Amino acid sequence: MEFGAVIISRVARRAATKTDSRLAARLAAMASLGAAVVHFAVAPTHWQEWMPSGLFFVSLALSQLIWAAAMLVRATTPVLAAGILLNIGAVALWALSRTAGAPFGPHAGEAELVQAADLCALLLQIYVVMGAAWVWYRGHEGEPIPAFANAMVFLGVCAVVALASTVGVASGVRHGHHGPAAAEPNHHGPTVGHADGHHDHPVPAISPPIIESVGTPAVPAPVEAPLPPAQPLDDGHGDHQH
């Protein structure tokens, strides 16, 4: 009887580890990993614009990476709270920079452009907040999920996270975060393009020749002599002397 109770308790403990909250914790960790990858990709662009901005994105990416590892090891209450606060702060700062502009820096008060990298990171961070909050609320009291369904859901979400991370990285590397600067005037005159794909080269401006008037009287043009009248041709049919 006691042996049967031990077996039942072990099975119950194993089933408790396969709950929806456990799956949500792993998915939140994968989403945090994807957001960290996107932030690592856009950090060089921000670094070139303003070094403190680049440091901020590197720090944010490292924090999200460390939090993802902590969630995979053990989803404790302090870890869940730290992930929720970190990503809510990142989302709020993103919304502020895309509406009213960053509160400080060289582009303070200037709203930044919304790009694919921003949207991918935003969706991943929102899911991190939702997943961490769900794990905090449910704990390990959810109903067990079959292993096959667990694996399918996990693989599907990993594919979505990988796609979002790829799109975000590609967008963050190719584009900046501010509008194009005003075109500067061209001080080198017009340019000429080449068919072989080389860059255009400036063409020096050629001033028209200056013709100076000379104070000499105008010489009239020579008058051609009239041509002599044409003589009739002898066709051989006139009168001849015999």
Rosetta constraint file for C-alpha pairs under 8 A:
AtomPair CA 1 CA 5 HARMONIC 6.42 0.50
AtomPair CA 2 CA 6 HARMONIC 6.32 0.50
AtomPair CA 3 CA 7 HARMONIC 6.40 0.50
AtomPair CA 4 CA 8 HARMONIC 6.23 0.50
AtomPair CA 5 CA 9 HARMONIC 6.13 0.50
AtomPair CA 6 CA 10 HARMONIC 6.21 0.50
AtomPair CA 7 CA 11 HARMONIC 6.23 0.50
AtomPair CA 8 CA 12 HARMONIC 6.12 0.50
AtomPair CA 9 CA 13 HARMONIC 6.21 0.50
AtomPair CA 10 CA 14 HARMONIC 6.24 0.50
AtomPair CA 11 CA 15 HARMONIC 6.10 0.50
AtomPair CA 12 CA 16 HARMONIC 6.10 0.50
AtomPair CA 13 CA 17 HARMONIC 6.65 0.50
AtomPair CA 14 CA 18 HARMONIC 7.01 0.50
AtomPair CA 15 CA 19 HARMONIC 7.17 0.50
AtomPair CA 15 CA 144 HARMONIC 5.88 0.50
AtomPair CA 16 CA 140 HARMONIC 6.10 0.50
AtomPair CA 16 CA 141 HARMONIC 7.08 0.50
AtomPair CA 16 CA 142 HARMONIC 7.75 0.50
AtomPair CA 16 CA 143 HARMONIC 7.81 0.50
AtomPair CA 16 CA 144 HARMONIC 6.56 0.50
AtomPair CA 17 CA 22 HARMONIC 6.57 0.50
AtomPair CA 17 CA 140 HARMONIC 6.90 0.50
AtomPair CA 17 CA 144 HARMONIC 7.90 0.50
AtomPair CA 18 CA 22 HARMONIC 6.28 0.50
AtomPair CA 18 CA 23 HARMONIC 7.38 0.50
AtomPair CA 18 CA 144 HARMONIC 5.29 0.50
AtomPair CA 18 CA 145 HARMONIC 5.99 0.50
AtomPair CA 18 CA 146 HARMONIC 7.87 0.50
AtomPair CA 18 CA 147 HARMONIC 7.88 0.50
AtomPair CA 19 CA 23 HARMONIC 6.65 0.50
AtomPair CA 19 CA 140 HARMONIC 6.26 0.50
AtomPair CA 19 CA 141 HARMONIC 7.27 0.50
AtomPair CA 19 CA 142 HARMONIC 5.26 0.50
AtomPair CA 19 CA 143 HARMONIC 5.55 0.50
AtomPair CA 19 CA 144 HARMONIC 4.41 0.50
AtomPair CA 19 CA 145 HARMONIC 5.74 0.50
AtomPair CA 20 CA 24 HARMONIC 6.06 0.50
AtomPair CA 20 CA 140 HARMONIC 8.00 0.50
AtomPair CA 20 CA 142 HARMONIC 5.86 0.50
AtomPair CA 20 CA 143 HARMONIC 6.78 0.50
AtomPair CA 20 CA 144 HARMONIC 6.76 0.50
AtomPair CA 20 CA 145 HARMONIC 6.44 0.50
AtomPair CA 21 CA 25 HARMONIC 6.13 0.50
AtomPair CA 21 CA 134 HARMONIC 6.81 0.50
AtomPair CA 21 CA 135 HARMONIC 4.89 0.50
AtomPair CA 21 CA 138 HARMONIC 6.33 0.50
AtomPair CA 21 CA 139 HARMONIC 6.20 0.50
AtomPair CA 21 CA 140 HARMONIC 6.09 0.50
AtomPair CA 21 CA 141 HARMONIC 7.95 0.50
AtomPair CA 21 CA 142 HARMONIC 6.54 0.50
AtomPair CA 22 CA 26 HARMONIC 6.54 0.50
AtomPair CA 22 CA 135 HARMONIC 7.26 0.50
AtomPair CA 22 CA 140 HARMONIC 7.03 0.50
AtomPair CA 23 CA 27 HARMONIC 6.25 0.50
AtomPair CA 23 CA 150 HARMONIC 7.04 0.50
AtomPair CA 23 CA 154 HARMONIC 7.40 0.50
AtomPair CA 24 CA 28 HARMONIC 6.02 0.50
AtomPair CA 24 CA 131 HARMONIC 5.40 0.50
AtomPair CA 24 CA 132 HARMONIC 7.50 0.50
AtomPair CA 24 CA 134 HARMONIC 7.32 0.50
AtomPair CA 24 CA 135 HARMONIC 6.55 0.50
AtomPair CA 25 CA 29 HARMONIC 6.24 0.50
AtomPair CA 25 CA 71 HARMONIC 6.46 0.50
AtomPair CA 25 CA 72 HARMONIC 7.33 0.50
AtomPair CA 25 CA 75 HARMONIC 7.02 0.50
AtomPair CA 25 CA 131 HARMONIC 6.28 0.50
AtomPair CA 25 CA 132 HARMONIC 6.47 0.50
AtomPair CA 25 CA 135 HARMONIC 6.30 0.50
AtomPair CA 26 CA 30 HARMONIC 6.34 0.50
AtomPair CA 26 CA 71 HARMONIC 6.99 0.50
AtomPair CA 26 CA 72 HARMONIC 6.09 0.50
AtomPair CA 26 CA 154 HARMONIC 7.97 0.50
AtomPair CA 27 CA 31 HARMONIC 6.20 0.50
AtomPair CA 27 CA 131 HARMONIC 7.26 0.50
AtomPair CA 27 CA 154 HARMONIC 6.74 0.50
AtomPair CA 27 CA 157 HARMONIC 6.89 0.50
AtomPair CA 27 CA 158 HARMONIC 7.65 0.50
AtomPair CA 28 CA 32 HARMONIC 6.16 0.50
AtomPair CA 28 CA 68 HARMONIC 7.55 0.50
AtomPair CA 28 CA 127 HARMONIC 6.58 0.50
AtomPair CA 28 CA 128 HARMONIC 4.67 0.50
AtomPair CA 28 CA 129 HARMONIC 7.80 0.50
AtomPair CA 28 CA 131 HARMONIC 5.20 0.50
AtomPair CA 28 CA 132 HARMONIC 6.48 0.50
AtomPair CA 29 CA 33 HARMONIC 6.24 0.50
AtomPair CA 29 CA 67 HARMONIC 7.33 0.50
AtomPair CA 29 CA 68 HARMONIC 4.20 0.50
AtomPair CA 29 CA 69 HARMONIC 7.09 0.50
AtomPair CA 29 CA 71 HARMONIC 5.88 0.50
AtomPair CA 29 CA 72 HARMONIC 6.60 0.50
AtomPair CA 29 CA 128 HARMONIC 7.24 0.50
AtomPair CA 30 CA 34 HARMONIC 6.29 0.50
AtomPair CA 30 CA 68 HARMONIC 6.76 0.50
AtomPair CA 30 CA 158 HARMONIC 6.79 0.50
AtomPair CA 30 CA 161 HARMONIC 7.10 0.50
AtomPair CA 31 CA 35 HARMONIC 6.27 0.50
AtomPair CA 31 CA 124 HARMONIC 5.18 0.50
AtomPair CA 31 CA 125 HARMONIC 6.95 0.50
AtomPair CA 31 CA 127 HARMONIC 6.80 0.50
AtomPair CA 31 CA 128 HARMONIC 6.02 0.50
AtomPair CA 31 CA 161 HARMONIC 6.10 0.50
AtomPair CA 32 CA 36 HARMONIC 6.17 0.50
AtomPair CA 32 CA 64 HARMONIC 5.53 0.50
AtomPair CA 32 CA 65 HARMONIC 6.65 0.50
AtomPair CA 32 CA 67 HARMONIC 7.45 0.50
AtomPair CA 32 CA 68 HARMONIC 5.72 0.50
AtomPair CA 32 CA 124 HARMONIC 6.70 0.50
AtomPair CA 32 CA 125 HARMONIC 6.59 0.50
AtomPair CA 32 CA 128 HARMONIC 6.12 0.50
AtomPair CA 33 CA 37 HARMONIC 6.35 0.50
AtomPair CA 33 CA 64 HARMONIC 6.53 0.50
AtomPair CA 33 CA 65 HARMONIC 5.49 0.50
AtomPair CA 33 CA 68 HARMONIC 6.02 0.50
AtomPair CA 34 CA 38 HARMONIC 6.45 0.50
AtomPair CA 34 CA 121 HARMONIC 7.63 0.50
AtomPair CA 34 CA 124 HARMONIC 6.94 0.50
AtomPair CA 34 CA 161 HARMONIC 5.93 0.50
AtomPair CA 34 CA 162 HARMONIC 6.87 0.50
AtomPair CA 34 CA 164 HARMONIC 7.50 0.50
AtomPair CA 34 CA 165 HARMONIC 5.33 0.50
AtomPair CA 35 CA 39 HARMONIC 6.24 0.50
AtomPair CA 35 CA 61 HARMONIC 7.28 0.50
AtomPair CA 35 CA 64 HARMONIC 7.27 0.50
AtomPair CA 35 CA 120 HARMONIC 7.74 0.50
AtomPair CA 35 CA 121 HARMONIC 5.02 0.50
AtomPair CA 35 CA 122 HARMONIC 7.98 0.50
AtomPair CA 35 CA 124 HARMONIC 5.84 0.50
AtomPair CA 35 CA 125 HARMONIC 6.52 0.50
AtomPair CA 35 CA 165 HARMONIC 7.01 0.50
AtomPair CA 36 CA 40 HARMONIC 6.11 0.50
AtomPair CA 36 CA 60 HARMONIC 7.34 0.50
AtomPair CA 36 CA 61 HARMONIC 4.18 0.50
AtomPair CA 36 CA 62 HARMONIC 6.84 0.50
AtomPair CA 36 CA 64 HARMONIC 5.55 0.50
AtomPair CA 36 CA 65 HARMONIC 5.83 0.50
AtomPair CA 37 CA 41 HARMONIC 6.31 0.50
AtomPair CA 37 CA 61 HARMONIC 6.99 0.50
AtomPair CA 37 CA 165 HARMONIC 6.56 0.50
AtomPair CA 37 CA 169 HARMONIC 7.37 0.50
AtomPair CA 38 CA 42 HARMONIC 6.47 0.50
AtomPair CA 38 CA 117 HARMONIC 6.83 0.50
AtomPair CA 38 CA 120 HARMONIC 7.98 0.50
AtomPair CA 38 CA 121 HARMONIC 6.39 0.50
AtomPair CA 38 CA 165 HARMONIC 5.84 0.50
AtomPair CA 38 CA 168 HARMONIC 5.59 0.50
AtomPair CA 38 CA 169 HARMONIC 5.25 0.50
AtomPair CA 38 CA 172 HARMONIC 7.45 0.50
AtomPair CA 39 CA 43 HARMONIC 6.06 0.50
AtomPair CA 39 CA 57 HARMONIC 5.88 0.50
AtomPair CA 39 CA 58 HARMONIC 6.99 0.50
AtomPair CA 39 CA 60 HARMONIC 7.33 0.50
AtomPair CA 39 CA 61 HARMONIC 5.46 0.50
AtomPair CA 39 CA 121 HARMONIC 7.60 0.50
AtomPair CA 40 CA 44 HARMONIC 7.86 0.50
AtomPair CA 40 CA 57 HARMONIC 6.93 0.50
AtomPair CA 40 CA 58 HARMONIC 6.04 0.50
AtomPair CA 40 CA 61 HARMONIC 5.91 0.50
AtomPair CA 41 CA 169 HARMONIC 5.41 0.50
AtomPair CA 41 CA 172 HARMONIC 6.14 0.50
AtomPair CA 41 CA 173 HARMONIC 6.36 0.50
AtomPair CA 42 CA 46 HARMONIC 6.63 0.50
AtomPair CA 42 CA 57 HARMONIC 7.69 0.50
AtomPair CA 42 CA 169 HARMONIC 7.21 0.50
AtomPair CA 42 CA 172 HARMONIC 4.90 0.50
AtomPair CA 42 CA 173 HARMONIC 6.26 0.50
AtomPair CA 43 CA 47 HARMONIC 5.99 0.50
AtomPair CA 43 CA 53 HARMONIC 7.89 0.50
AtomPair CA 43 CA 54 HARMONIC 4.97 0.50
AtomPair CA 43 CA 55 HARMONIC 7.58 0.50
AtomPair CA 43 CA 57 HARMONIC 5.46 0.50
AtomPair CA 43 CA 58 HARMONIC 6.12 0.50
AtomPair CA 44 CA 48 HARMONIC 6.26 0.50
AtomPair CA 44 CA 54 HARMONIC 6.39 0.50
AtomPair CA 45 CA 49 HARMONIC 6.53 0.50
AtomPair CA 45 CA 54 HARMONIC 7.46 0.50
AtomPair CA 45 CA 172 HARMONIC 7.83 0.50
AtomPair CA 45 CA 173 HARMONIC 7.43 0.50
AtomPair CA 45 CA 176 HARMONIC 6.57 0.50
AtomPair CA 46 CA 50 HARMONIC 5.97 0.50
AtomPair CA 46 CA 51 HARMONIC 7.07 0.50
AtomPair CA 46 CA 53 HARMONIC 5.58 0.50
AtomPair CA 46 CA 54 HARMONIC 4.73 0.50
AtomPair CA 46 CA 57 HARMONIC 7.90 0.50
AtomPair CA 47 CA 51 HARMONIC 4.51 0.50
AtomPair CA 47 CA 52 HARMONIC 7.16 0.50
AtomPair CA 47 CA 53 HARMONIC 6.08 0.50
AtomPair CA 47 CA 54 HARMONIC 3.88 0.50
AtomPair CA 47 CA 55 HARMONIC 7.11 0.50
AtomPair CA 48 CA 54 HARMONIC 7.61 0.50
AtomPair CA 49 CA 53 HARMONIC 7.79 0.50
AtomPair CA 50 CA 54 HARMONIC 6.63 0.50
AtomPair CA 50 CA 105 HARMONIC 7.37 0.50
AtomPair CA 50 CA 106 HARMONIC 7.24 0.50
AtomPair CA 51 CA 55 HARMONIC 6.30 0.50
AtomPair CA 52 CA 56 HARMONIC 6.15 0.50
AtomPair CA 53 CA 57 HARMONIC 6.47 0.50
AtomPair CA 54 CA 58 HARMONIC 6.27 0.50
AtomPair CA 55 CA 59 HARMONIC 6.09 0.50
AtomPair CA 56 CA 60 HARMONIC 6.09 0.50
AtomPair CA 57 CA 61 HARMONIC 6.05 0.50
AtomPair CA 58 CA 62 HARMONIC 6.19 0.50
AtomPair CA 59 CA 63 HARMONIC 6.12 0.50
AtomPair CA 60 CA 64 HARMONIC 6.24 0.50
AtomPair CA 61 CA 65 HARMONIC 6.13 0.50
AtomPair CA 62 CA 66 HARMONIC 6.13 0.50
AtomPair CA 63 CA 67 HARMONIC 6.08 0.50
AtomPair CA 64 CA 68 HARMONIC 6.17 0.50
AtomPair CA 64 CA 83 HARMONIC 7.76 0.50
AtomPair CA 65 CA 69 HARMONIC 6.52 0.50
AtomPair CA 66 CA 70 HARMONIC 6.26 0.50
AtomPair CA 67 CA 71 HARMONIC 6.15 0.50
AtomPair CA 67 CA 79 HARMONIC 7.22 0.50
AtomPair CA 67 CA 83 HARMONIC 6.57 0.50
AtomPair CA 68 CA 72 HARMONIC 6.41 0.50
AtomPair CA 69 CA 73 HARMONIC 6.41 0.50
AtomPair CA 70 CA 74 HARMONIC 6.05 0.50
AtomPair CA 70 CA 75 HARMONIC 6.95 0.50
AtomPair CA 70 CA 79 HARMONIC 7.09 0.50
AtomPair CA 71 CA 75 HARMONIC 4.79 0.50
AtomPair CA 71 CA 76 HARMONIC 7.91 0.50
AtomPair CA 71 CA 79 HARMONIC 7.06 0.50
AtomPair CA 71 CA 80 HARMONIC 7.84 0.50
AtomPair CA 75 CA 79 HARMONIC 6.13 0.50
AtomPair CA 75 CA 80 HARMONIC 6.44 0.50
AtomPair CA 76 CA 80 HARMONIC 6.25 0.50
AtomPair CA 77 CA 81 HARMONIC 6.10 0.50
AtomPair CA 77 CA 136 HARMONIC 6.77 0.50
AtomPair CA 78 CA 82 HARMONIC 6.06 0.50
AtomPair CA 79 CA 83 HARMONIC 6.24 0.50
AtomPair CA 80 CA 84 HARMONIC 6.25 0.50
AtomPair CA 80 CA 132 HARMONIC 5.50 0.50
AtomPair CA 80 CA 133 HARMONIC 7.29 0.50
AtomPair CA 80 CA 135 HARMONIC 7.92 0.50
AtomPair CA 80 CA 136 HARMONIC 6.71 0.50
AtomPair CA 81 CA 85 HARMONIC 6.18 0.50
AtomPair CA 81 CA 132 HARMONIC 7.86 0.50
AtomPair CA 82 CA 86 HARMONIC 5.96 0.50
AtomPair CA 83 CA 87 HARMONIC 6.15 0.50
AtomPair CA 83 CA 128 HARMONIC 7.40 0.50
AtomPair CA 83 CA 129 HARMONIC 7.03 0.50
AtomPair CA 83 CA 132 HARMONIC 7.07 0.50
AtomPair CA 84 CA 88 HARMONIC 6.01 0.50
AtomPair CA 84 CA 128 HARMONIC 7.25 0.50
AtomPair CA 84 CA 129 HARMONIC 4.96 0.50
AtomPair CA 84 CA 132 HARMONIC 6.53 0.50
AtomPair CA 84 CA 133 HARMONIC 7.20 0.50
AtomPair CA 85 CA 89 HARMONIC 6.05 0.50
AtomPair CA 86 CA 90 HARMONIC 6.33 0.50
AtomPair CA 87 CA 91 HARMONIC 6.09 0.50
AtomPair CA 87 CA 125 HARMONIC 5.64 0.50
AtomPair CA 87 CA 126 HARMONIC 7.33 0.50
AtomPair CA 87 CA 128 HARMONIC 7.24 0.50
AtomPair CA 87 CA 129 HARMONIC 6.53 0.50
AtomPair CA 88 CA 92 HARMONIC 6.10 0.50
AtomPair CA 88 CA 125 HARMONIC 7.80 0.50
AtomPair CA 88 CA 126 HARMONIC 7.78 0.50
AtomPair CA 88 CA 129 HARMONIC 7.08 0.50
AtomPair CA 89 CA 93 HARMONIC 6.13 0.50
AtomPair CA 90 CA 94 HARMONIC 6.15 0.50
AtomPair CA 91 CA 95 HARMONIC 6.23 0.50
AtomPair CA 91 CA 122 HARMONIC 6.49 0.50
AtomPair CA 91 CA 125 HARMONIC 7.22 0.50
AtomPair CA 91 CA 126 HARMONIC 7.71 0.50
AtomPair CA 92 CA 96 HARMONIC 6.25 0.50
AtomPair CA 93 CA 97 HARMONIC 6.18 0.50
AtomPair CA 93 CA 102 HARMONIC 7.96 0.50
AtomPair CA 94 CA 98 HARMONIC 6.27 0.50
AtomPair CA 95 CA 99 HARMONIC 6.25 0.50
AtomPair CA 96 CA 100 HARMONIC 5.61 0.50
AtomPair CA 96 CA 101 HARMONIC 5.95 0.50
AtomPair CA 96 CA 102 HARMONIC 6.54 0.50
AtomPair CA 97 CA 101 HARMONIC 4.01 0.50
AtomPair CA 97 CA 102 HARMONIC 4.55 0.50
AtomPair CA 97 CA 103 HARMONIC 7.83 0.50
AtomPair CA 97 CA 110 HARMONIC 7.77 0.50
AtomPair CA 97 CA 111 HARMONIC 5.77 0.50
AtomPair CA 97 CA 112 HARMONIC 6.14 0.50
AtomPair CA 98 CA 111 HARMONIC 4.92 0.50
AtomPair CA 98 CA 112 HARMONIC 5.01 0.50
AtomPair CA 98 CA 113 HARMONIC 6.58 0.50
AtomPair CA 98 CA 114 HARMONIC 6.75 0.50
AtomPair CA 99 CA 111 HARMONIC 5.44 0.50
AtomPair CA 99 CA 112 HARMONIC 7.65 0.50
AtomPair CA 100 CA 109 HARMONIC 5.91 0.50
AtomPair CA 100 CA 110 HARMONIC 6.75 0.50
AtomPair CA 100 CA 111 HARMONIC 5.59 0.50
AtomPair CA 101 CA 107 HARMONIC 7.48 0.50
AtomPair CA 101 CA 108 HARMONIC 5.92 0.50
AtomPair CA 101 CA 109 HARMONIC 4.25 0.50
AtomPair CA 101 CA 110 HARMONIC 4.48 0.50
AtomPair CA 101 CA 111 HARMONIC 4.07 0.50
AtomPair CA 101 CA 112 HARMONIC 6.51 0.50
AtomPair CA 102 CA 107 HARMONIC 6.85 0.50
AtomPair CA 102 CA 108 HARMONIC 4.89 0.50
AtomPair CA 102 CA 109 HARMONIC 5.70 0.50
AtomPair CA 102 CA 110 HARMONIC 6.84 0.50
AtomPair CA 102 CA 111 HARMONIC 7.29 0.50
AtomPair CA 103 CA 108 HARMONIC 5.28 0.50
AtomPair CA 103 CA 109 HARMONIC 6.24 0.50
AtomPair CA 104 CA 108 HARMONIC 4.71 0.50
AtomPair CA 104 CA 109 HARMONIC 7.67 0.50
AtomPair CA 111 CA 178 HARMONIC 7.87 0.50
AtomPair CA 112 CA 177 HARMONIC 5.74 0.50
AtomPair CA 112 CA 178 HARMONIC 5.12 0.50
AtomPair CA 112 CA 179 HARMONIC 7.20 0.50
AtomPair CA 113 CA 177 HARMONIC 5.55 0.50
AtomPair CA 113 CA 178 HARMONIC 5.68 0.50
AtomPair CA 113 CA 179 HARMONIC 6.61 0.50
AtomPair CA 114 CA 118 HARMONIC 6.31 0.50
AtomPair CA 114 CA 119 HARMONIC 7.46 0.50
AtomPair CA 114 CA 177 HARMONIC 7.68 0.50
AtomPair CA 115 CA 119 HARMONIC 6.55 0.50
AtomPair CA 115 CA 171 HARMONIC 7.15 0.50
AtomPair CA 115 CA 177 HARMONIC 7.76 0.50
AtomPair CA 116 CA 120 HARMONIC 6.14 0.50
AtomPair CA 116 CA 167 HARMONIC 6.92 0.50
AtomPair CA 116 CA 168 HARMONIC 5.84 0.50
AtomPair CA 116 CA 171 HARMONIC 5.86 0.50
AtomPair CA 116 CA 172 HARMONIC 7.80 0.50
AtomPair CA 117 CA 121 HARMONIC 6.18 0.50
AtomPair CA 117 CA 167 HARMONIC 6.71 0.50
AtomPair CA 117 CA 168 HARMONIC 3.66 0.50
AtomPair CA 117 CA 169 HARMONIC 6.47 0.50
AtomPair CA 117 CA 170 HARMONIC 7.68 0.50
AtomPair CA 117 CA 171 HARMONIC 5.33 0.50
AtomPair CA 117 CA 172 HARMONIC 5.43 0.50
AtomPair CA 118 CA 122 HARMONIC 5.94 0.50
AtomPair CA 118 CA 168 HARMONIC 7.14 0.50
AtomPair CA 119 CA 123 HARMONIC 6.13 0.50
AtomPair CA 119 CA 168 HARMONIC 7.86 0.50
AtomPair CA 120 CA 124 HARMONIC 6.26 0.50
AtomPair CA 120 CA 164 HARMONIC 5.40 0.50
AtomPair CA 120 CA 165 HARMONIC 6.86 0.50
AtomPair CA 120 CA 167 HARMONIC 7.42 0.50
AtomPair CA 120 CA 168 HARMONIC 5.64 0.50
AtomPair CA 121 CA 125 HARMONIC 6.10 0.50
AtomPair CA 121 CA 164 HARMONIC 7.83 0.50
AtomPair CA 121 CA 165 HARMONIC 7.72 0.50
AtomPair CA 121 CA 168 HARMONIC 7.04 0.50
AtomPair CA 122 CA 126 HARMONIC 6.17 0.50
AtomPair CA 123 CA 127 HARMONIC 6.27 0.50
AtomPair CA 124 CA 128 HARMONIC 6.32 0.50
AtomPair CA 124 CA 161 HARMONIC 7.47 0.50
AtomPair CA 125 CA 129 HARMONIC 6.39 0.50
AtomPair CA 126 CA 130 HARMONIC 6.28 0.50
AtomPair CA 127 CA 131 HARMONIC 5.86 0.50
AtomPair CA 128 CA 132 HARMONIC 5.96 0.50
AtomPair CA 129 CA 133 HARMONIC 6.00 0.50
AtomPair CA 130 CA 134 HARMONIC 6.07 0.50
AtomPair CA 131 CA 135 HARMONIC 6.24 0.50
AtomPair CA 132 CA 136 HARMONIC 6.13 0.50
AtomPair CA 133 CA 137 HARMONIC 6.08 0.50
AtomPair CA 134 CA 138 HARMONIC 5.99 0.50
AtomPair CA 134 CA 139 HARMONIC 7.96 0.50
AtomPair CA 135 CA 139 HARMONIC 5.26 0.50
AtomPair CA 135 CA 140 HARMONIC 7.85 0.50
AtomPair CA 138 CA 142 HARMONIC 6.41 0.50
AtomPair CA 145 CA 149 HARMONIC 6.72 0.50
AtomPair CA 145 CA 150 HARMONIC 6.18 0.50
AtomPair CA 146 CA 150 HARMONIC 6.08 0.50
AtomPair CA 147 CA 151 HARMONIC 6.13 0.50
AtomPair CA 148 CA 152 HARMONIC 6.20 0.50
AtomPair CA 149 CA 153 HARMONIC 6.07 0.50
AtomPair CA 150 CA 154 HARMONIC 6.15 0.50
AtomPair CA 151 CA 155 HARMONIC 6.05 0.50
AtomPair CA 152 CA 156 HARMONIC 6.03 0.50
AtomPair CA 153 CA 157 HARMONIC 6.16 0.50
AtomPair CA 154 CA 158 HARMONIC 6.10 0.50
AtomPair CA 155 CA 159 HARMONIC 6.21 0.50
AtomPair CA 156 CA 160 HARMONIC 6.40 0.50
AtomPair CA 157 CA 161 HARMONIC 6.09 0.50
AtomPair CA 158 CA 162 HARMONIC 6.03 0.50
AtomPair CA 159 CA 163 HARMONIC 6.16 0.50
AtomPair CA 160 CA 164 HARMONIC 6.13 0.50
AtomPair CA 161 CA 165 HARMONIC 5.99 0.50
AtomPair CA 162 CA 166 HARMONIC 6.09 0.50
AtomPair CA 163 CA 167 HARMONIC 6.22 0.50
AtomPair CA 164 CA 168 HARMONIC 5.98 0.50
AtomPair CA 165 CA 169 HARMONIC 5.99 0.50
AtomPair CA 166 CA 170 HARMONIC 6.15 0.50
AtomPair CA 167 CA 171 HARMONIC 6.10 0.50
AtomPair CA 168 CA 172 HARMONIC 5.94 0.50
AtomPair CA 169 CA 173 HARMONIC 6.07 0.50
AtomPair CA 170 CA 174 HARMONIC 6.28 0.50
AtomPair CA 171 CA 175 HARMONIC 6.07 0.50
AtomPair CA 172 CA 176 HARMONIC 7.15 0.50
AtomPair CA 188 CA 202 HARMONIC 5.78 0.50
AtomPair CA 188 CA 203 HARMONIC 7.57 0.50
AtomPair CA 188 CA 204 HARMONIC 7.56 0.50
AtomPair CA 189 CA 202 HARMONIC 6.17 0.50
AtomPair CA 189 CA 203 HARMONIC 6.50 0.50
AtomPair CA 189 CA 204 HARMONIC 6.82 0.50
AtomPair CA 189 CA 205 HARMONIC 6.86 0.50
AtomPair CA 190 CA 202 HARMONIC 5.95 0.50
AtomPair CA 190 CA 203 HARMONIC 6.04 0.50
AtomPair CA 191 CA 200 HARMONIC 5.58 0.50
AtomPair CA 191 CA 201 HARMONIC 5.37 0.50
AtomPair CA 191 CA 202 HARMONIC 4.52 0.50
AtomPair CA 191 CA 203 HARMONIC 5.73 0.50
AtomPair CA 192 CA 200 HARMONIC 5.25 0.50
AtomPair CA 192 CA 201 HARMONIC 5.90 0.50
AtomPair CA 192 CA 202 HARMONIC 6.75 0.50
AtomPair CA 192 CA 203 HARMONIC 6.95 0.50
AtomPair CA 193 CA 197 HARMONIC 7.87 0.50
AtomPair CA 193 CA 198 HARMONIC 7.35 0.50
AtomPair CA 193 CA 199 HARMONIC 6.73 0.50
AtomPair CA 193 CA 200 HARMONIC 4.68 0.50
AtomPair CA 193 CA 201 HARMONIC 7.26 0.50
AtomPair CA 194 CA 198 HARMONIC 5.94 0.50
AtomPair CA 194 CA 199 HARMONIC 7.33 0.50
AtomPair CA 194 CA 200 HARMONIC 6.83 0.50
AtomPair CA 234 CA 238 HARMONIC 7.92 0.50
